[in-house]
């Protein structure tokens, strides 16, 4: 049966349980059309990336 070799200290235990280390929301940027999306990705609403229209979006 697996048994811990040493006692886990209160500091180590509390660090593991804290929410500080968890990831934040990824970087969201606003497109020229006003839609928020992930950085470095084509906008789903207007199909633009870096100020240029790359994809024709059917409306």
N, C-alpha and C positions, 0 to 999 in steps of 0.2 A: 504494500500500500504506500502511495506517495505521501510523504510527510515533509513539511518545510524543515530545512536544516537549521535556519536561524529565525529568530523573531523579526517580523517586519515592523520597523519603527513607526511611530505615529506620524512623523513627518513624511516618510515614504508612502505610507498608506493614504494620507490626506492629499498628497500631490497626485496620486493616481486617481483619486475620486474627484478632484477639482475639475472645473470646466475651462480653466485657463488655457490648457494645451490644445483644446479642440479647434478645428479649423473655423475661420470666419467665412462669411459669404464671399464668393469669388468676385473679382473686380468687374463691376457693371459700369458700362459707359452709355452715354446717350447718343443715339444716331442723329444725323441731320434732320431726319423725319420726326424725331421726338421720341422714338421707341427706345426702351432700355434693353440691352442685350449684353452678352459676354464680350469682353475685349478681344480684339483680333479675330473676329468672326463676322461673316456676312450677315447683314440685317435681314430678318425674315419678312419684315413688312415691306421694305422698299428694294431689297436686293443690292444695297450699296455696301462697299467696303473701301475705307480710306478715301472717301469722297467721290469714288467712281462707281457707276452702276455696273455690276458684274453679272447679275442674274435678272432676267425679265420675270417679274412677278405678275401672275394672272390675278386680276381683281374681280 
